[in-house]
Amino acid sequence: MTRMLGLLTVAALAAAALLVALPVVAGAAGGTTCTGALAPGDYNHLVVPAGAACFGEGHVNIRGGLDIGSGATFVLSNEETPDATSTITGGVHSTNAMNVQIHFATIGGGIDIHGGAGPFGGPFGITWNTIEDNQINGEVTIDGYNGFWMGFIRNTVNGSVKLNNNVLIDEDGNEYVTNTIHGSLSCVGNVPVPQVGDSEGSANVVSGKKKGDCTDV
C-alpha cells in the first residue's frame, strides 16, 4: 500500500510542477497562502485554506508555522526524493484536513493534527496522511483522522507521540513503525490496530513507555 500511495504522490507533484508559472502562492496578513504549487524558498507563516491543495517538491523553509484548513491537502516532498529536505519552524497544525503528507523535513514545534475529511475525495481520489523520514522536535498528536490510510514511519521525534482514535478504511491503515522516539508512544482507539503492514518496517525504538495498541510495534 505504501508504494502505491508514494507513486500517487509523485504523480501529483509532477502535475503541480506544471503550475509554477501561475501566481498560486500569495502574501496574506501575517503570512503566505498556498493554493497550488509551493516553489522552493523561504516563507513566513504558511496557510493552506479550507478545501485548497498545496504541493511542494521540497527545499522549503517555513519560519512561522504551517496551518492546513478543513478539507485541504498539503504535500511536501515524497519518499522518492530524500535530498529534497525542508524546514518547518513553528509546528504543523491542521483540523479536518483531507491529506497531510510531509517527508524529509526538520520540524520545530511539533505536529498537531485533528480529525479528517473522510476516506474518499480530494486530488488523489482517496485520502491519506503520511509523516515519514522527518526530524521532529516537539510533541506529536494525530487524533481522530478518518481517511483511507495513515503512516507514521522512520521519524525521529524529540518528544512524546500520541496517535489516537484514527479510524481508517484500508486493512493495514495504521502503519506506525521504524520510528525513534525520545519520549512516550501512546496509541488508543485506532482501527485497524497499529501494525507493520506492507511497509517492511521494524519496531519503534521508544525511550519512554509504549501505551495502548502500540505495545507490539
Buried (B, 14 or more C-beta within 10 A) or exposed (E): BBEEBBEBBBEBBEEBEEBBEEEBBEEEEEBBBBBBBBBEEEBBBBBBBEBBBBBBBBBBBBBBBBBBBBBBBBBBBBBEBEEBBBBBBBBBBBBBBBBBBBBBBBBBBBBBBBBBBBBEBBBBEBBBBBBBBBBBBBBBBBBBBBBBBBBBBBBBBBBBBBBBBBBBBBEBBBBBBBBBBBBBBBBBBBEBBBBBBEBEBEEBEBEEEBBBBBEEB
